[in-house]
Amino acid sequence: MSTSVAAGFEALYGAAPDGVWAAPGRVNLIGEYTDFNDGFVLPLALPHTAVAAVSRRDDGILRLHSADIDGGIVQLHVEELEPLSGGGWAAYPAGVVWALREAGHPVTGADVHLASTVPTGAGLSSSAALEVVTALALDDLFGLGITRPELARLAQRAENAFVGVPCGVMDQMASACAEEGHALHLDTRDLSYRQVPFDLAREGLRLLVVDTRVKHALGDGAYAERRAGCEAGARALGVRALRDVSSVHLPESLALLSGETVLRYVRHVVTDNARVERVISLLDAGDTRAVGPVLTEGHASLRDDLRVSCPELDLVVEAANAAGALGARMTGGGFGGSAVVLVDTGRAEAVAAAVGKAFAEAGYTAPGIFPAVPAGGARRL
């Protein structure tokens, strides 16, 4: 893909790019809506990537083009970039330039040509891949010396402040820092992380990603409303963030909350943080099969307490588990997108077929199903 993107760049801009970079999408094994609560998450990078061919400019001009979107080159001036000014897909790379400059990094323009194999709207962080690949390319070309966690923070700031989506930092950290064959155990408070070996094939297991093909848009207010509810819960409990609420003393904490909605949100976040720690313990103990029921438990919390699931996601979990999966849950922001299914390798095809059959019987569009193989993070090609 790098060759075709480089060739596309040359056809657009009349010269070869200074380099080509890639950054992956991600799927989150466990820990949802915990990252903006200073909590714990366990994502892994996917083989699907955003690829950027980029050349440095020193005249203040930023030119952006996507091979995946109909339309010509978007031309902007770096000194005129304004947050929340729209721009569709181009807001993501433009926001990175804005965030870098706002942080004091001397980015003076670039020519960028992008192409991505990360499914959009599937909860697999296509936007974070665009942000991280842009940030890494500019870091290299301008010799900025940015660490991977700092790069992820700047990419998150682009999405929060420039695009206007109040996401946490998990997606950008997974894209920037993941290692092949591992899941990323991330503490989103201080961005410390550990690479956890995640070799499912060796254990006769497979993790399937099921893209429901139901598109979601996290900028529509539902995500922001849940974030605000979690922050209200933290204030009511007198803690910095819900990460500081003990799962052991959760009943006592919930008794202090007055609103039913905030109570549900708090319960989900605290119990999902605990689920991340349970999954880590199981992986460290080599008992990966026991992770399955924890996934299903997490889905019930997302469905009933956070209420971010949808009929298609619920059907994936029900059909997969009925067909013999070890466990399943929605992943990502919800309201559509994808689910993950942990299954014995020998039952993977049967489980996938059962999910497809259930969708057909319900009159839904056929889902996309593929194995999640832990891939490496952002890199120069």
VOPAGU-2260 file (C-alpha; in pm, 1 decimal, decimal comma):
REM VOPAGU-2260
SITE   aa  ch    i         X         Y         Z
SITE  MET   A    0       0,0       0,0       0,0
SITE  SER   A    1     290,4     236,5      71,5
SITE  THR   A    2     398,3     220,7    -293,4
SITE  SER   A    3      53,0     311,3    -424,4
SITE  VAL   A    4      16,4     596,8    -174,2
SITE  ALA   A    5     358,4     733,4    -268,9
SITE  ALA   A    6     264,3     708,3    -636,4
SITE  GLY   A    7     -64,4     883,8    -564,5
SITE  PHE   A    8     125,0    1162,4    -389,3
SITE  GLU   A    9     357,4    1211,4    -686,1
SITE  ALA   A   10      64,4    1220,5    -928,6
SITE  LEU   A   11    -106,6    1486,2    -715,5
SITE  TYR   A   12     183,2    1708,1    -621,1
SITE  GLY   A   13     433,8    1651,0    -901,8
SITE  ALA   A   14     719,8    1516,9    -689,7
SITE  ALA   A   15     798,4    1216,2    -473,6
SITE  PRO   A   16     708,6    1249,5    -102,5
SITE  ASP   A   17     972,0    1295,9     165,7
SITE  GLY   A   18     845,8     974,4     323,8
SITE  VAL   A   19     554,3     739,4     389,0
SITE  TRP   A   20     415,8     655,2     732,9
SITE  ALA   A   21     144,9     424,5     869,7
SITE  ALA   A   22     -66,3     416,8    1186,2
SITE  PRO   A   23    -314,9     143,8    1276,8
SITE  GLY   A   24    -671,4     138,3    1388,8
SITE  ARG   A   25    -745,7     -44,8    1709,8
SITE  VAL   A   26    -998,2    -269,2    1874,5
SITE  ASN   A   27   -1051,2    -253,3    2248,3
SITE  LEU   A   28   -1064,7    -584,8    2429,5
SITE  ILE   A   29   -1205,8    -444,3    2755,2
SITE  GLY   A   30   -1241,8    -109,2    2931,8
SITE  GLU   A   31   -1498,8     112,6    2758,9
SITE  TYR   A   32   -1574,7     475,3    2847,0
SITE  THR   A   33   -1306,3     444,7    3115,0
SITE  ASP   A   34   -1033,0     640,7    2939,3
SITE  PHE   A   35   -1178,3     987,6    3000,5
SITE  ASN   A   36   -1231,7     884,5    3363,6
SITE  ASP   A   37    -856,0     834,4    3422,5
SITE  GLY   A   38    -920,1     460,8    3410,4
SITE  PHE   A   39    -775,8     146,1    3257,6
SITE  VAL   A   40    -811,5       5,7    2906,1
SITE  LEU   A   41    -676,7    -290,5    2709,7
SITE  PRO   A   42    -672,8    -219,2    2334,9
SITE  LEU   A   43    -474,3    -384,8    2058,9
SITE  ALA   A   44    -371,9    -243,0    1723,9
SITE  LEU   A   45    -519,0    -390,4    1405,6
SITE  PRO   A   46    -340,8    -464,7    1076,6
SITE  HIS   A   47    -570,0    -203,6     917,4
SITE  THR   A   48    -382,8     125,5     881,8
SITE  ALA   A   49    -398,2     482,9     768,4
SITE  VAL   A   50    -102,7     550,3     537,7
SITE  ALA   A   51      29,2     899,2     468,9
SITE  ALA   A   52     276,5    1016,7     208,0
SITE  VAL   A   53     402,9    1354,0     325,0
SITE  SER   A   54     647,2    1625,1     226,2
SITE  ARG   A   55     752,9    1920,4     435,2
SITE  ARG   A   56     670,0    2275,4     328,8
SITE  ASP   A   57     816,1    2596,4     471,5
SITE  ASP   A   58     572,1    2848,5     323,0
SITE  GLY   A   59     279,6    2807,9     564,0
SITE  ILE   A   60      66,6    2608,9     317,6
SITE  LEU   A   61    -100,5    2282,0     419,8
SITE  ARG   A   62    -234,7    2068,6     136,0
SITE  LEU   A   63    -439,9    1760,2     220,2
SITE  HIS   A   64    -581,2    1488,3      -1,5
SITE  SER   A   65    -752,4    1155,8      67,9
SITE  ALA   A   66    -762,8     868,6    -178,3
SITE  ASP   A   67   -1075,8     745,0       1,9
SITE  ILE   A   68   -1291,8    1057,7     -28,3
SITE  ASP   A   69   -1427,0    1208,7    -347,7
SITE  GLY   A   70   -1293,0    1558,0    -388,9
SITE  GLY   A   71    -979,0    1746,4    -467,7
SITE  ILE   A   72    -692,8    1881,0    -261,5
SITE  VAL   A   73    -791,3    2078,1      48,7
SITE  GLN   A   74    -557,2    2377,0      79,1
SITE  LEU   A   75    -523,1    2562,0     409,7
SITE  HIS   A   76    -282,1    2804,9     571,9
SITE  VAL   A   77    -130,4    2688,6     899,2
SITE  GLU   A   78    -164,4    3030,5    1062,2
SITE  GLU   A   79    -535,8    3045,2     981,2
SITE  LEU   A   80    -640,3    2707,6    1123,1
SITE  GLU   A   81    -938,2    2753,0    1356,5
SITE  PRO   A   82   -1093,9    2494,9    1592,4
SITE  LEU   A   83   -1448,1    2375,2    1526,1
SITE  SER   A   84   -1445,0    2520,9    1176,8
SITE  GLY   A   85   -1570,8    2203,7    1008,8
SITE  GLY   A   86   -1386,2    2058,2     715,1
SITE  GLY   A   87   -1502,5    1696,6     726,8
SITE  TRP   A   88   -1223,3    1438,4     712,3
SITE  ALA   A   89    -958,8    1709,0     660,9
SITE  ALA   A   90   -1026,1    1844,1    1011,3
SITE  TYR   A   91    -839,7    1547,6    1161,2
SITE  PRO   A   92    -497,2    1602,7     997,4
SITE  ALA   A   93    -547,2    1981,2    1002,9
SITE  GLY   A   94    -625,6    1959,3    1373,4
SITE  VAL   A   95    -296,0    1781,0    1432,0
SITE  VAL   A   96    -106,0    2064,1    1264,7
SITE  TRP   A   97    -298,4    2313,2    1479,3
SITE  ALA   A   98    -228,2    2115,6    1799,2
SITE  LEU   A   99     142,3    2085,2    1719,8
SITE  ARG   A  100     173,8    2457,5    1651,5
SITE  GLU   A  101     -28,3    2547,5    1959,7
SITE  ALA   A  102     214,2    2337,8    2165,8
SITE  GLY   A  103     502,8    2542,2    2028,0
SITE  HIS   A  104     627,9    2307,2    1758,6
SITE  PRO   A  105     743,4    2491,2    1443,4
SITE  VAL   A  106     534,4    2315,5    1177,8
SITE  THR   A  107     540,6    2538,8     871,7
SITE  GLY   A  108     328,1    2342,2     627,7
SITE  ALA   A  109     309,9    2011,3     443,4
SITE  ASP   A  110     174,3    1826,9     143,8
SITE  VAL   A  111     -18,4    1518,3     255,8
SITE  HIS   A  112    -179,5    1230,9      67,1
SITE  LEU   A  113    -370,2     976,6     275,4
SITE  ALA   A  114    -529,9     637,6     223,2
SITE  SER   A  115    -676,3     409,8     488,9
SITE  THR   A  116    -792,9      51,9     526,2
SITE  VAL   A  117    -942,9     119,3     870,8
SITE  PRO   A  118   -1323,0      87,4     838,4
SITE  THR   A  119   -1493,1     419,1     911,1
SITE  GLY   A  120   -1781,7     437,5    1156,8
SITE  ALA   A  121   -1704,0      87,7    1284,2
SITE  GLY   A  122   -1566,7     185,1    1624,6
SITE  LEU   A  123   -1213,9      91,1    1517,4
SITE  SER   A  124   -1058,2     437,3    1550,6
SITE  SER   A  125   -1017,9     542,2    1190,6
SITE  SER   A  126    -992,7     903,7    1307,7
SITE  ALA   A  127    -714,9     830,5    1558,5
SITE  ALA   A  128    -518,5     650,3    1285,8
SITE  LEU   A  129    -541,9     961,6    1065,3
SITE  GLU   A  130    -432,0    1184,8    1351,7
SITE  VAL   A  131    -143,2     967,5    1466,2
SITE  VAL   A  132      -0,4     904,0    1119,7
SITE  THR   A  133      -6,6    1277,7    1050,5
SITE  ALA   A  134     155,7    1359,6    1383,2
SITE  LEU   A  135     429,9    1098,5    1339,4
SITE  ALA   A  136     510,8    1215,7     987,9
SITE  LEU   A  137     536,9    1579,0    1096,7
SITE  ASP   A  138     740,2    1482,9    1403,6
SITE  ASP   A  139     990,6    1307,9    1176,6
SITE  LEU   A  140     999,1    1573,0     903,5
SITE  PHE   A  141    1039,8    1867,1    1139,4
SITE  GLY   A  142    1267,4    1686,5    1388,1
SITE  LEU   A  143    1037,3    1763,8    1681,1
SITE  GLY   A  144    1152,6    1477,6    1907,3
SITE  ILE   A  145     805,8    1407,5    2046,7
SITE  THR   A  146     762,4    1095,6    2262,1
SITE  ARG   A  147     491,2     850,2    2164,5
SITE  PRO   A  148     267,1     931,3    2466,7
SITE  GLU   A  149     305,5    1305,1    2399,4
SITE  LEU   A  150     228,0    1245,0    2033,2
SITE  ALA   A  151     -89,4    1061,1    2136,4
SITE  ARG   A  152    -190,0    1347,2    2366,5
SITE  LEU   A  153    -145,7    1600,1    2085,7
SITE  ALA   A  154    -351,0    1383,6    1850,4
SITE  GLN   A  155    -622,3    1358,4    2116,4
SITE  ARG   A  156    -615,5    1735,9    2157,9
SITE  ALA   A  157    -670,0    1772,6    1784,0
SITE  GLU   A  158    -983,9    1560,5    1807,9
SITE  ASN   A  159   -1108,9    1721,9    2130,7
SITE  ALA   A  160   -1041,7    2088,6    2070,2
SITE  PHE   A  161   -1020,3    2118,5    1691,2
SITE  VAL   A  162   -1270,6    1860,9    1563,4
SITE  GLY   A  163   -1494,3    1884,5    1870,4
SITE  VAL   A  164   -1521,5    1519,8    1979,0
SITE  PRO   A  165   -1454,8    1479,5    2355,7
SITE  CYS   A  166   -1278,9    1141,9    2323,2
SITE  GLY   A  167   -1032,4     999,6    2571,5
SITE  VAL   A  168    -673,7     913,5    2484,7
SITE  MET   A  169    -699,2     535,6    2443,3
SITE  ASP   A  170    -738,1     532,0    2065,1
SITE  GLN   A  171    -438,8     753,4    1997,1
SITE  MET   A  172    -220,9     568,8    2250,9
SITE  ALA   A  173    -306,7     231,6    2097,0
SITE  SER   A  174    -227,1     359,4    1748,9
SITE  ALA   A  175      98,4     520,1    1859,1
SITE  CYS   A  176     233,5     267,7    2108,6
SITE  ALA   A  177      98,5     -83,2    2042,1
SITE  GLU   A  178     335,0    -371,3    1971,3
SITE  GLU   A  179     276,7    -668,6    1744,5
SITE  GLY   A  180     149,1    -974,8    1931,6
SITE  HIS   A  181      50,9    -772,0    2237,4
SITE  ALA   A  182    -238,7    -586,5    2393,4
SITE  LEU   A  183    -168,9    -247,7    2553,3
SITE  HIS   A  184    -254,8    -227,1    2924,3
SITE  LEU   A  185    -286,4     148,9    2959,5
SITE  ASP   A  186    -336,7     366,4    3265,7
SITE  THR   A  187    -496,9     673,2    3109,7
SITE  ARG   A  188    -419,3     893,6    3409,4
SITE  ASP   A  189     -42,5     901,4    3365,8
SITE  LEU   A  190     -14,6     719,4    3029,2
SITE  SER   A  191     200,1     445,4    3179,7
SITE  TYR   A  192     151,1     120,9    2994,9
SITE  ARG   A  193     258,2    -239,4    2971,0
SITE  GLN   A  194     271,6    -460,5    2665,3
SITE  VAL   A  195      74,5    -775,3    2752,4
SITE  PRO   A  196     149,5   -1085,1    2538,8
SITE  PHE   A  197    -165,3   -1176,4    2346,9
SITE  ASP   A  198     -89,1   -1475,1    2124,5
SITE  LEU   A  199    -433,0   -1628,3    2079,4
SITE  ALA   A  200    -329,6   -1865,4    1799,9
SITE  ARG   A  201     -87,0   -2040,6    2032,9
SITE  GLU   A  202    -375,4   -2109,0    2270,8
SITE  GLY   A  203    -612,9   -2229,0    2001,1
SITE  LEU   A  204    -825,5   -1916,3    2025,9
SITE  ARG   A  205    -937,7   -1641,8    1794,2
SITE  LEU   A  206   -1073,4   -1292,1    1851,2
SITE  LEU   A  207   -1326,4   -1198,5    1586,6
SITE  VAL   A  208   -1425,4    -842,5    1507,6
SITE  VAL   A  209   -1783,5    -813,2    1387,0
SITE  ASP   A  210   -1857,3    -486,0    1208,6
SITE  THR   A  211   -2234,7    -441,4    1225,3
SITE  ARG   A  212   -2217,9    -186,9     939,4
SITE  VAL   A  213   -2429,2      42,3    1155,3
SITE  LYS   A  214   -2260,5     381,6    1138,3
SITE  HIS   A  215   -2226,0     600,5    1442,0
SITE  ALA   A  216   -2116,0     958,3    1494,9
SITE  LEU   A  217   -1964,2    1033,3    1833,6
SITE  GLY   A  218   -1993,1    1405,9    1772,1
SITE  ASP   A  219   -2371,9    1390,5    1793,5
SITE  GLY   A  220   -2387,7    1457,8    2165,8
SITE  ALA   A  221   -2450,2    1111,7    2310,8
SITE  TYR   A  222   -2084,2    1056,8    2390,4
SITE  ALA   A  223   -2047,7    1405,6    2535,0
SITE  GLU   A  224   -2357,3    1355,4    2750,3
SITE  ARG   A  225   -2211,4    1040,8    2903,1
SITE  ARG   A  226   -1879,4    1207,3    2965,1
SITE  ALA   A  227   -2056,8    1495,9    3140,0
SITE  GLY   A  228   -2257,4    1248,5    3348,0
SITE  CYS   A  229   -1941,8    1068,8    3457,7
SITE  GLU   A  230   -1778,9    1397,4    3553,2
SITE  ALA   A  231   -2090,2    1493,7    3751,2
SITE  GLY   A  232   -2068,4    1161,2    3933,6
SITE  ALA   A  233   -1704,2    1221,8    4022,3
SITE  ARG   A  234   -1788,7    1566,7    4159,4
SITE  ALA   A  235   -2075,6    1427,6    4364,0
SITE  LEU   A  236   -1844,3    1165,0    4514,3
SITE  GLY   A  237   -1566,8    1415,4    4581,3
SITE  VAL   A  238   -1303,8    1239,0    4370,9
SITE  ARG   A  239   -1079,1    1360,9    4092,3
SITE  ALA   A  240   -1216,6    1099,3    3852,0
SITE  LEU   A  241   -1425,8     782,1    3867,6
SITE  ARG   A  242   -1103,5     582,4    3852,9
SITE  ASP   A  243   -1068,2     674,7    4222,1
SITE  VAL   A  244   -1393,2     502,3    4323,4
SITE  SER   A  245   -1324,7     157,3    4467,7
SITE  SER   A  246   -1519,4    -131,2    4320,1
SITE  VAL   A  247   -1512,3    -294,6    4663,3
SITE  HIS   A  248   -1702,5      -0,3    4811,4
SITE  LEU   A  249   -1916,9      69,2    4507,2
SITE  PRO   A  250   -2255,5      10,9    4680,5
SITE  GLU   A  251   -2172,4     274,9    4940,7
SITE  SER   A  252   -2062,3     516,8    4670,5
SITE  LEU   A  253   -2376,2     462,0    4464,2
SITE  ALA   A  254   -2589,2     531,4    4770,8
SITE  LEU   A  255   -2448,1     885,1    4773,5
SITE  LEU   A  256   -2574,8     964,0    4422,7
SITE  SER   A  257   -2916,2    1114,4    4358,9
SITE  GLY   A  258   -2969,0    1091,7    3982,4
SITE  GLU   A  259   -3052,2     751,1    3832,4
SITE  THR   A  260   -2867,0     825,3    3508,7
SITE  VAL   A  261   -2546,7     936,2    3679,1
SITE  LEU   A  262   -2568,8     632,6    3909,3
SITE  ARG   A  263   -2578,9     399,0    3608,7
SITE  TYR   A  264   -2284,6     571,1    3442,5
SITE  VAL   A  265   -2075,7     554,0    3759,6
SITE  ARG   A  266   -2158,4     187,0    3809,1
SITE  HIS   A  267   -2049,2     102,8    3456,3
SITE  VAL   A  268   -1717,5     286,7    3473,4
SITE  VAL   A  269   -1618,2     149,7    3813,8
SITE  THR   A  270   -1711,1    -208,3    3724,8
SITE  ASP   A  271   -1544,2    -187,3    3382,0
SITE  ASN   A  272   -1219,8     -68,0    3540,8
SITE  ALA   A  273   -1242,1    -375,5    3763,0
SITE  ARG   A  274   -1305,5    -592,4    3456,8
SITE  VAL   A  275    -985,8    -465,6    3293,3
SITE  GLU   A  276    -789,7    -568,4    3600,1
SITE  ARG   A  277    -960,9    -910,7    3604,0
SITE  VAL   A  278    -876,0    -968,6    3238,2
SITE  ILE   A  279    -513,5    -868,6    3295,9
SITE  SER   A  280    -491,7   -1113,7    3585,5
SITE  LEU   A  281    -637,0   -1391,6    3369,6
SITE  LEU   A  282    -397,4   -1319,4    3081,9
SITE  ASP   A  283    -100,2   -1309,4    3317,8
SITE  ALA   A  284    -212,2   -1643,2    3460,8
SITE  GLY   A  285    -245,0   -1796,0    3113,8
SITE  ASP   A  286    -620,0   -1849,3    3155,2
SITE  THR   A  287    -733,3   -1665,9    2841,3
SITE  ARG   A  288   -1048,1   -1874,0    2795,5
SITE  ALA   A  289   -1182,4   -1733,1    3122,2
SITE  VAL   A  290   -1172,5   -1386,0    2965,6
SITE  GLY   A  291   -1482,4   -1473,1    2760,6
SITE  PRO   A  292   -1744,6   -1438,8    3035,6
SITE  VAL   A  293   -1587,1   -1108,6    3144,5
SITE  LEU   A  294   -1644,2    -973,3    2793,3
SITE  THR   A  295   -2008,9   -1074,0    2801,6
SITE  GLU   A  296   -2049,4    -919,1    3144,8
SITE  GLY   A  297   -1897,6    -598,7    3009,8
SITE  HIS   A  298   -2147,9    -594,0    2725,2
SITE  ALA   A  299   -2438,4    -619,6    2967,7
SITE  SER   A  300   -2301,5    -317,3    3155,0
SITE  LEU   A  301   -2262,6    -115,7    2834,8
SITE  ARG   A  302   -2613,8    -214,5    2726,4
SITE  ASP   A  303   -2799,0    -168,3    3053,9
SITE  ASP   A  304   -2602,9      89,6    3255,1
SITE  LEU   A  305   -2433,7     306,7    2993,3
SITE  ARG   A  306   -2701,0     234,7    2728,3
SITE  VAL   A  307   -2471,5     272,8    2429,0
SITE  SER   A  308   -2549,2     -56,7    2255,9
SITE  CYS   A  309   -2798,9    -112,2    1975,7
SITE  PRO   A  310   -3007,9    -409,1    1852,3
SITE  GLU   A  311   -2742,6    -516,9    1601,8
SITE  LEU   A  312   -2465,1    -523,5    1864,6
SITE  ASP   A  313   -2686,8    -709,9    2108,5
SITE  LEU   A  314   -2766,6    -964,4    1838,1
SITE  VAL   A  315   -2396,3   -1027,3    1771,3
SITE  VAL   A  316   -2339,4   -1107,3    2138,2
SITE  GLU   A  317   -2651,4   -1324,9    2170,6
SITE  ALA   A  318   -2595,3   -1520,2    1848,0
SITE  ALA   A  319   -2222,5   -1570,1    1905,0
SITE  ASN   A  320   -2263,8   -1695,0    2259,4
SITE  ALA   A  321   -2552,4   -1922,8    2158,8
SITE  ALA   A  322   -2327,9   -2073,8    1889,3
SITE  GLY   A  323   -2053,8   -2158,3    2137,3
SITE  ALA   A  324   -1836,5   -1847,7    2165,0
SITE  LEU   A  325   -1649,5   -1803,1    2492,3
SITE  GLY   A  326   -1778,7   -1448,0    2524,7
SITE  ALA   A  327   -1852,9   -1131,0    2331,2
SITE  ARG   A  328   -1915,4    -761,0    2374,6
SITE  MET   A  329   -1956,9    -438,3    2181,4
SITE  THR   A  330   -1636,0    -240,0    2149,5
SITE  GLY   A  331   -1576,5     129,2    2091,1
SITE  GLY   A  332   -1819,4     414,6    2140,2
SITE  GLY   A  333   -2130,9     216,0    2059,2
SITE  PHE   A  334   -2458,2     313,1    1887,6
SITE  GLY   A  335   -2340,9      84,0    1609,2
SITE  GLY   A  336   -1988,7      -6,2    1513,0
SITE  SER   A  337   -1828,9    -334,2    1609,0
SITE  ALA   A  338   -1828,4    -616,4    1860,1
SITE  VAL   A  339   -1550,8    -855,7    1960,0
SITE  VAL   A  340   -1603,8   -1229,5    1998,6
SITE  LEU   A  341   -1361,5   -1463,2    2176,2
SITE  VAL   A  342   -1392,1   -1813,2    2036,8
SITE  ASP   A  343   -1205,0   -2142,7    2009,9
SITE  THR   A  344   -1038,7   -2154,7    1668,7
SITE  GLY   A  345   -1228,9   -2470,1    1576,9
SITE  ARG   A  346   -1562,6   -2296,2    1632,8
SITE  ALA   A  347   -1476,5   -1963,7    1470,7
SITE  GLU   A  348   -1634,9   -2038,6    1133,6
SITE  ALA   A  349   -1951,1   -2179,1    1289,3
SITE  VAL   A  350   -1986,7   -1879,1    1519,5
SITE  ALA   A  351   -1931,3   -1637,0    1232,5
SITE  ALA   A  352   -2190,8   -1822,2    1025,9
SITE  ALA   A  353   -2439,0   -1813,0    1314,2
SITE  VAL   A  354   -2397,4   -1436,8    1349,7
SITE  GLY   A  355   -2444,2   -1390,1     975,3
SITE  LYS   A  356   -2755,5   -1606,9     979,2
SITE  ALA   A  357   -2902,1   -1416,3    1273,0
SITE  PHE   A  358   -2849,3   -1087,4    1089,8
SITE  ALA   A  359   -3014,6   -1222,6     775,4
SITE  GLU   A  360   -3314,8   -1348,2     972,3
SITE  ALA   A  361   -3348,6   -1008,6    1141,6
SITE  GLY   A  362   -3336,3    -829,8     806,3
SITE  TYR   A  363   -3008,4    -653,6     885,9
SITE  THR   A  364   -2726,4    -581,4     642,7
SITE  ALA   A  365   -2471,2    -864,2     646,9
SITE  PRO   A  366   -2194,1    -787,1     898,5
SITE  GLY   A  367   -1825,0    -776,8     818,8
SITE  ILE   A  368   -1632,2   -1037,2    1019,6
SITE  PHE   A  369   -1253,9   -1069,0    1044,0
SITE  PRO   A  370    -998,1   -1193,8    1299,6
SITE  ALA   A  371    -821,3    -935,4    1514,0
SITE  VAL   A  372    -448,4   -1004,4    1495,5
SITE  PRO   A  373    -248,3    -776,7    1730,1
SITE  ALA   A  374     -37,7    -554,0    1506,5
SITE  GLY   A  375     236,3    -298,5    1557,5
SITE  GLY   A  376     183,9      71,5    1620,1
SITE  ALA   A  377     263,2     376,6    1409,4
SITE  ARG   A  378     583,6     361,2    1207,6
SITE  ARG   A  379     770,2     498,1     908,6
SITE  LEU   A  380     751,9     262,2     612,0
